[in-house]
Amino acid sequence: MVKALFLGDAAVGKTTVLIAYVQGEFITEHIPTVFDNYTANIVVEKATVPLVLWDTAGHEEFNNLRRLQYPKADIFVIMYCINDKNSFYNITKTWINELAKYSDKPFMIVGNKSDLRTDEDDCVSQEEALELAANLGASAYAECSAKTREGLEDLFETCVRVITHPKSLPKLKSKKKEKEGCTVQ
């Protein structure tokens, strides 16, 4: 069994992704969540793995409630919205800091609403997100769209692989070049 705790700002689509995956439905209205859970079975490497998915509130007033679930999780899924740069910036401003304080379990970063990536200036680029994931030490990066279902299966398979088959995942690499040294005379 793999237990995944979904984190991220309010309205990035955590609930929508979980309902799309588990129930096969796309919901169009925002459903504020305090805490909810879903279950599914997924086949990875010819083995059926029970998957427990915890949906959490992104609002600050639920911080203490959300943190109660941290010790029970096997993996954390930090989600942002591809067309909301603030939700992306909050990965480092809020979510990584909270995670580092309360858990040392693996995490992955997920860009949601990939179907809305039309103008790169208004959206977080995949390269930018991969760079951040590598620099933060994420076990994996994925993108998905609950609306089109693109990337949904890969997201949850990757989530399980991080726990059950971590060596089967490609290593995220930072593209930042090492700074060359300089001499001051």
ChimeraX commands (.cxc) that place a marker at each C-alpha (Angstrom):
marker #1 position 0.00,0.00,0.00 radius 0.5
marker #1 position 1.24,3.48,-0.87 radius 0.5
marker #1 position -0.14,6.50,0.98 radius 0.5
marker #1 position 0.19,9.81,-0.85 radius 0.5
marker #1 position -0.54,13.20,0.70 radius 0.5
marker #1 position -1.38,15.97,-1.77 radius 0.5
marker #1 position -0.19,19.47,-0.88 radius 0.5
marker #1 position -0.44,22.81,-2.63 radius 0.5
marker #1 position -2.20,26.15,-2.65 radius 0.5
marker #1 position -5.98,26.32,-2.57 radius 0.5
marker #1 position -7.61,25.98,-6.00 radius 0.5
marker #1 position -4.64,24.43,-7.84 radius 0.5
marker #1 position -6.83,21.42,-8.63 radius 0.5
marker #1 position -5.80,18.77,-6.11 radius 0.5
marker #1 position -9.38,17.61,-5.56 radius 0.5
marker #1 position -10.19,17.75,-9.27 radius 0.5
marker #1 position -7.17,15.59,-10.14 radius 0.5
marker #1 position -8.02,13.03,-7.48 radius 0.5
marker #1 position -11.68,12.80,-8.53 radius 0.5
marker #1 position -10.72,12.59,-12.21 radius 0.5
marker #1 position -8.34,9.72,-11.47 radius 0.5
marker #1 position -10.43,7.75,-8.98 radius 0.5
marker #1 position -13.96,8.40,-10.27 radius 0.5
marker #1 position -13.25,9.24,-13.91 radius 0.5
marker #1 position -15.15,12.53,-13.65 radius 0.5
marker #1 position -14.06,16.10,-14.32 radius 0.5
marker #1 position -15.64,18.57,-11.91 radius 0.5
marker #1 position -15.87,22.18,-13.01 radius 0.5
marker #1 position -16.74,23.90,-9.74 radius 0.5
marker #1 position -14.20,24.59,-7.00 radius 0.5
marker #1 position -14.80,22.33,-4.02 radius 0.5
marker #1 position -12.99,23.67,-0.95 radius 0.5
marker #1 position -11.46,20.77,0.94 radius 0.5
marker #1 position -10.52,20.49,4.58 radius 0.5
marker #1 position -9.45,16.86,4.38 radius 0.5
marker #1 position -10.66,13.99,2.23 radius 0.5
marker #1 position -9.32,10.66,1.10 radius 0.5
marker #1 position -9.68,8.43,-1.93 radius 0.5
marker #1 position -8.53,4.91,-2.70 radius 0.5
marker #1 position -7.59,3.20,-5.91 radius 0.5
marker #1 position -5.64,0.20,-7.12 radius 0.5
marker #1 position -2.90,0.64,-9.69 radius 0.5
marker #1 position -0.81,-1.95,-11.48 radius 0.5
marker #1 position 2.92,-1.22,-11.48 radius 0.5
marker #1 position 5.49,-3.78,-12.63 radius 0.5
marker #1 position 2.72,-6.42,-12.90 radius 0.5
marker #1 position 1.76,-5.97,-9.25 radius 0.5
marker #1 position -1.48,-4.44,-8.00 radius 0.5
marker #1 position -0.72,-1.72,-5.48 radius 0.5
marker #1 position -3.42,-0.22,-3.25 radius 0.5
marker #1 position -3.13,3.55,-3.35 radius 0.5
marker #1 position -4.48,5.79,-0.58 radius 0.5
marker #1 position -4.73,9.43,-1.68 radius 0.5
marker #1 position -5.16,12.18,0.89 radius 0.5
marker #1 position -6.52,15.51,-0.27 radius 0.5
marker #1 position -5.62,18.43,1.99 radius 0.5
marker #1 position -6.64,22.05,2.36 radius 0.5
marker #1 position -4.23,24.62,1.00 radius 0.5
marker #1 position -5.56,27.35,3.28 radius 0.5
marker #1 position -3.32,28.50,6.12 radius 0.5
marker #1 position -6.03,28.09,8.75 radius 0.5
marker #1 position -5.84,24.30,8.25 radius 0.5
marker #1 position -2.05,23.99,8.72 radius 0.5
marker #1 position -2.26,22.08,12.01 radius 0.5
marker #1 position -4.88,19.65,10.74 radius 0.5
marker #1 position -2.91,18.97,7.55 radius 0.5
marker #1 position 0.32,18.35,9.47 radius 0.5
marker #1 position -1.33,15.61,11.52 radius 0.5
marker #1 position -1.32,13.44,8.39 radius 0.5
marker #1 position 2.40,13.89,7.63 radius 0.5
marker #1 position 3.67,10.92,9.69 radius 0.5
marker #1 position 1.21,8.56,7.95 radius 0.5
marker #1 position 2.28,9.45,4.39 radius 0.5
marker #1 position 4.76,7.51,2.27 radius 0.5
marker #1 position 5.10,10.26,-0.33 radius 0.5
marker #1 position 4.10,13.88,-0.70 radius 0.5
marker #1 position 2.75,15.29,-3.94 radius 0.5
marker #1 position 3.23,19.07,-4.11 radius 0.5
marker #1 position 0.92,20.44,-6.77 radius 0.5
marker #1 position 0.88,23.82,-8.46 radius 0.5
marker #1 position -1.19,25.24,-11.29 radius 0.5
marker #1 position 0.76,25.69,-14.53 radius 0.5
marker #1 position -0.99,28.96,-15.34 radius 0.5
marker #1 position -0.63,30.39,-11.80 radius 0.5
marker #1 position 2.96,31.43,-11.13 radius 0.5
marker #1 position 2.17,32.33,-7.51 radius 0.5
marker #1 position 1.23,28.72,-6.80 radius 0.5
marker #1 position 4.56,27.70,-8.35 radius 0.5
marker #1 position 6.53,30.22,-6.25 radius 0.5
marker #1 position 4.74,28.99,-3.15 radius 0.5
marker #1 position 6.38,25.58,-3.58 radius 0.5
marker #1 position 9.59,27.10,-2.20 radius 0.5
marker #1 position 7.97,29.84,-0.12 radius 0.5
marker #1 position 5.52,27.57,1.75 radius 0.5
marker #1 position 5.34,23.89,0.89 radius 0.5
marker #1 position 8.98,22.80,0.89 radius 0.5
marker #1 position 9.61,24.64,4.15 radius 0.5
marker #1 position 6.61,22.97,5.78 radius 0.5
marker #1 position 7.61,19.57,4.43 radius 0.5
marker #1 position 11.24,19.94,5.56 radius 0.5
marker #1 position 10.05,20.85,9.05 radius 0.5
marker #1 position 7.68,17.92,9.50 radius 0.5
marker #1 position 8.87,15.04,7.30 radius 0.5
marker #1 position 11.86,13.55,5.54 radius 0.5
marker #1 position 9.81,11.32,3.23 radius 0.5
marker #1 position 10.13,11.58,-0.57 radius 0.5
marker #1 position 8.15,14.11,-2.54 radius 0.5
marker #1 position 7.33,14.85,-6.13 radius 0.5
marker #1 position 6.22,18.06,-7.79 radius 0.5
marker #1 position 3.23,18.11,-10.14 radius 0.5
marker #1 position 2.14,20.82,-12.53 radius 0.5
marker #1 position -1.62,20.69,-12.98 radius 0.5
marker #1 position -3.85,22.15,-15.71 radius 0.5
marker #1 position -1.36,21.43,-18.49 radius 0.5
marker #1 position -4.20,21.93,-20.97 radius 0.5
marker #1 position -4.07,25.66,-20.13 radius 0.5
marker #1 position -0.45,26.12,-21.22 radius 0.5
marker #1 position -0.99,28.32,-24.25 radius 0.5
marker #1 position 1.20,31.38,-23.70 radius 0.5
marker #1 position 4.55,30.56,-22.12 radius 0.5
marker #1 position 4.83,34.12,-20.73 radius 0.5
marker #1 position 1.79,33.55,-18.54 radius 0.5
marker #1 position 2.59,29.97,-17.61 radius 0.5
marker #1 position 5.32,28.13,-15.77 radius 0.5
marker #1 position 7.47,26.39,-18.38 radius 0.5
marker #1 position 8.23,22.71,-18.06 radius 0.5
marker #1 position 11.96,23.53,-18.05 radius 0.5
marker #1 position 11.50,25.97,-15.14 radius 0.5
marker #1 position 9.53,23.37,-13.17 radius 0.5
marker #1 position 12.02,20.57,-13.86 radius 0.5
marker #1 position 14.84,22.85,-12.72 radius 0.5
marker #1 position 13.06,23.62,-9.46 radius 0.5
marker #1 position 12.22,19.97,-8.84 radius 0.5
marker #1 position 15.86,18.98,-9.37 radius 0.5
marker #1 position 17.20,21.78,-7.18 radius 0.5
marker #1 position 14.81,20.91,-4.34 radius 0.5
marker #1 position 15.65,17.20,-4.46 radius 0.5
marker #1 position 12.26,16.00,-5.65 radius 0.5
marker #1 position 12.06,12.31,-6.49 radius 0.5
marker #1 position 10.06,13.07,-9.63 radius 0.5
marker #1 position 8.23,15.70,-11.66 radius 0.5
marker #1 position 5.00,15.24,-13.59 radius 0.5
marker #1 position 2.42,17.32,-15.42 radius 0.5
marker #1 position -1.23,16.52,-15.89 radius 0.5
marker #1 position -4.66,17.78,-16.81 radius 0.5
marker #1 position -7.72,16.55,-14.96 radius 0.5
marker #1 position -9.85,17.95,-17.77 radius 0.5
marker #1 position -8.20,16.04,-20.64 radius 0.5
marker #1 position -6.81,13.25,-18.42 radius 0.5
marker #1 position -3.43,13.75,-20.08 radius 0.5
marker #1 position -0.68,12.63,-17.72 radius 0.5
marker #1 position -3.04,11.34,-15.00 radius 0.5
marker #1 position -2.03,7.69,-15.24 radius 0.5
marker #1 position 1.65,8.64,-15.38 radius 0.5
marker #1 position 1.28,10.85,-12.31 radius 0.5
marker #1 position -0.09,8.07,-10.13 radius 0.5
marker #1 position 2.21,5.40,-11.54 radius 0.5
marker #1 position 5.19,7.66,-10.81 radius 0.5
marker #1 position 3.86,8.31,-7.33 radius 0.5
marker #1 position 3.87,4.57,-6.65 radius 0.5
marker #1 position 7.24,3.99,-8.34 radius 0.5
marker #1 position 8.91,6.56,-6.08 radius 0.5
marker #1 position 8.09,4.22,-3.18 radius 0.5
marker #1 position 8.13,0.74,-4.73 radius 0.5
marker #1 position 10.70,1.03,-7.54 radius 0.5
marker #1 position 12.70,4.25,-7.01 radius 0.5
marker #1 position 15.65,3.09,-9.14 radius 0.5
marker #1 position 13.36,2.75,-12.16 radius 0.5
marker #1 position 12.83,6.52,-12.28 radius 0.5
marker #1 position 15.08,8.87,-14.23 radius 0.5
marker #1 position 17.16,11.14,-12.00 radius 0.5
marker #1 position 16.14,14.80,-12.18 radius 0.5
marker #1 position 19.12,16.91,-13.17 radius 0.5
marker #1 position 19.66,20.58,-12.67 radius 0.5
marker #1 position 20.67,22.45,-15.80 radius 0.5
marker #1 position 22.43,25.15,-13.82 radius 0.5
marker #1 position 26.08,25.23,-14.65 radius 0.5
marker #1 position 28.52,25.34,-11.82 radius 0.5
marker #1 position 29.84,28.84,-11.31 radius 0.5
marker #1 position 33.37,29.24,-12.45 radius 0.5
marker #1 position 35.78,30.48,-9.87 radius 0.5
marker #1 position 37.36,33.89,-10.20 radius 0.5
marker #1 position 40.50,35.46,-8.97 radius 0.5
marker #1 position 40.54,38.84,-7.31 radius 0.5
marker #1 position 43.83,40.72,-7.70 radius 0.5
marker link #1:1,2 radius 0.2
marker link #1:2,3 radius 0.2
marker link #1:3,4 radius 0.2
marker link #1:4,5 radius 0.2
marker link #1:5,6 radius 0.2
marker link #1:6,7 radius 0.2
marker link #1:7,8 radius 0.2
marker link #1:8,9 radius 0.2
marker link #1:9,10 radius 0.2
marker link #1:10,11 radius 0.2
marker link #1:11,12 radius 0.2
marker link #1:12,13 radius 0.2
marker link #1:13,14 radius 0.2
marker link #1:14,15 radius 0.2
marker link #1:15,16 radius 0.2
marker link #1:16,17 radius 0.2
marker link #1:17,18 radius 0.2
marker link #1:18,19 radius 0.2
marker link #1:19,20 radius 0.2
marker link #1:20,21 radius 0.2
marker link #1:21,22 radius 0.2
marker link #1:22,23 radius 0.2
marker link #1:23,24 radius 0.2
marker link #1:24,25 radius 0.2
marker link #1:25,26 radius 0.2
marker link #1:26,27 radius 0.2
marker link #1:27,28 radius 0.2
marker link #1:28,29 radius 0.2
marker link #1:29,30 radius 0.2
marker link #1:30,31 radius 0.2
marker link #1:31,32 radius 0.2
marker link #1:32,33 radius 0.2
marker link #1:33,34 radius 0.2
marker link #1:34,35 radius 0.2
marker link #1:35,36 radius 0.2
marker link #1:36,37 radius 0.2
marker link #1:37,38 radius 0.2
marker link #1:38,39 radius 0.2
marker link #1:39,40 radius 0.2
marker link #1:40,41 radius 0.2
marker link #1:41,42 radius 0.2
marker link #1:42,43 radius 0.2
marker link #1:43,44 radius 0.2
marker link #1:44,45 radius 0.2
marker link #1:45,46 radius 0.2
marker link #1:46,47 radius 0.2
marker link #1:47,48 radius 0.2
marker link #1:48,49 radius 0.2
marker link #1:49,50 radius 0.2
marker link #1:50,51 radius 0.2
marker link #1:51,52 radius 0.2
marker link #1:52,53 radius 0.2
marker link #1:53,54 radius 0.2
marker link #1:54,55 radius 0.2
marker link #1:55,56 radius 0.2
marker link #1:56,57 radius 0.2
marker link #1:57,58 radius 0.2
marker link #1:58,59 radius 0.2
marker link #1:59,60 radius 0.2
marker link #1:60,61 radius 0.2
marker link #1:61,62 radius 0.2
marker link #1:62,63 radius 0.2
marker link #1:63,64 radius 0.2
marker link #1:64,65 radius 0.2
marker link #1:65,66 radius 0.2
marker link #1:66,67 radius 0.2
marker link #1:67,68 radius 0.2
marker link #1:68,69 radius 0.2
marker link #1:69,70 radius 0.2
marker link #1:70,71 radius 0.2
marker link #1:71,72 radius 0.2
marker link #1:72,73 radius 0.2
marker link #1:73,74 radius 0.2
marker link #1:74,75 radius 0.2
marker link #1:75,76 radius 0.2
marker link #1:76,77 radius 0.2
marker link #1:77,78 radius 0.2
marker link #1:78,79 radius 0.2
marker link #1:79,80 radius 0.2
marker link #1:80,81 radius 0.2
marker link #1:81,82 radius 0.2
marker link #1:82,83 radius 0.2
marker link #1:83,84 radius 0.2
marker link #1:84,85 radius 0.2
marker link #1:85,86 radius 0.2
marker link #1:86,87 radius 0.2
marker link #1:87,88 radius 0.2
marker link #1:88,89 radius 0.2
marker link #1:89,90 radius 0.2
marker link #1:90,91 radius 0.2
marker link #1:91,92 radius 0.2
marker link #1:92,93 radius 0.2
marker link #1:93,94 radius 0.2
marker link #1:94,95 radius 0.2
marker link #1:95,96 radius 0.2
marker link #1:96,97 radius 0.2
marker link #1:97,98 radius 0.2
marker link #1:98,99 radius 0.2
marker link #1:99,100 radius 0.2
marker link #1:100,101 radius 0.2
marker link #1:101,102 radius 0.2
marker link #1:102,103 radius 0.2
marker link #1:103,104 radius 0.2
marker link #1:104,105 radius 0.2
marker link #1:105,106 radius 0.2
marker link #1:106,107 radius 0.2
marker link #1:107,108 radius 0.2
marker link #1:108,109 radius 0.2
marker link #1:109,110 radius 0.2
marker link #1:110,111 radius 0.2
marker link #1:111,112 radius 0.2
marker link #1:112,113 radius 0.2
marker link #1:113,114 radius 0.2
marker link #1:114,115 radius 0.2
marker link #1:115,116 radius 0.2
marker link #1:116,117 radius 0.2
marker link #1:117,118 radius 0.2
marker link #1:118,119 radius 0.2
marker link #1:119,120 radius 0.2
marker link #1:120,121 radius 0.2
marker link #1:121,122 radius 0.2
marker link #1:122,123 radius 0.2
marker link #1:123,124 radius 0.2
marker link #1:124,125 radius 0.2
marker link #1:125,126 radius 0.2
marker link #1:126,127 radius 0.2
marker link #1:127,128 radius 0.2
marker link #1:128,129 radius 0.2
marker link #1:129,130 radius 0.2
marker link #1:130,131 radius 0.2
marker link #1:131,132 radius 0.2
marker link #1:132,133 radius 0.2
marker link #1:133,134 radius 0.2
marker link #1:134,135 radius 0.2
marker link #1:135,136 radius 0.2
marker link #1:136,137 radius 0.2
marker link #1:137,138 radius 0.2
marker link #1:138,139 radius 0.2
marker link #1:139,140 radius 0.2
marker link #1:140,141 radius 0.2
marker link #1:141,142 radius 0.2
marker link #1:142,143 radius 0.2
marker link #1:143,144 radius 0.2
marker link #1:144,145 radius 0.2
marker link #1:145,146 radius 0.2
marker link #1:146,147 radius 0.2
marker link #1:147,148 radius 0.2
marker link #1:148,149 radius 0.2
marker link #1:149,150 radius 0.2
marker link #1:150,151 radius 0.2
marker link #1:151,152 radius 0.2
marker link #1:152,153 radius 0.2
marker link #1:153,154 radius 0.2
marker link #1:154,155 radius 0.2
marker link #1:155,156 radius 0.2
marker link #1:156,157 radius 0.2
marker link #1:157,158 radius 0.2
marker link #1:158,159 radius 0.2
marker link #1:159,160 radius 0.2
marker link #1:160,161 radius 0.2
marker link #1:161,162 radius 0.2
marker link #1:162,163 radius 0.2
marker link #1:163,164 radius 0.2
marker link #1:164,165 radius 0.2
marker link #1:165,166 radius 0.2
marker link #1:166,167 radius 0.2
marker link #1:167,168 radius 0.2
marker link #1:168,169 radius 0.2
marker link #1:169,170 radius 0.2
marker link #1:170,171 radius 0.2
marker link #1:171,172 radius 0.2
marker link #1:172,173 radius 0.2
marker link #1:173,174 radius 0.2
marker link #1:174,175 radius 0.2
marker link #1:175,176 radius 0.2
marker link #1:176,177 radius 0.2
marker link #1:177,178 radius 0.2
marker link #1:178,179 radius 0.2
marker link #1:179,180 radius 0.2
marker link #1:180,181 radius 0.2
marker link #1:181,182 radius 0.2
marker link #1:182,183 radius 0.2
marker link #1:183,184 radius 0.2
marker link #1:184,185 radius 0.2
view
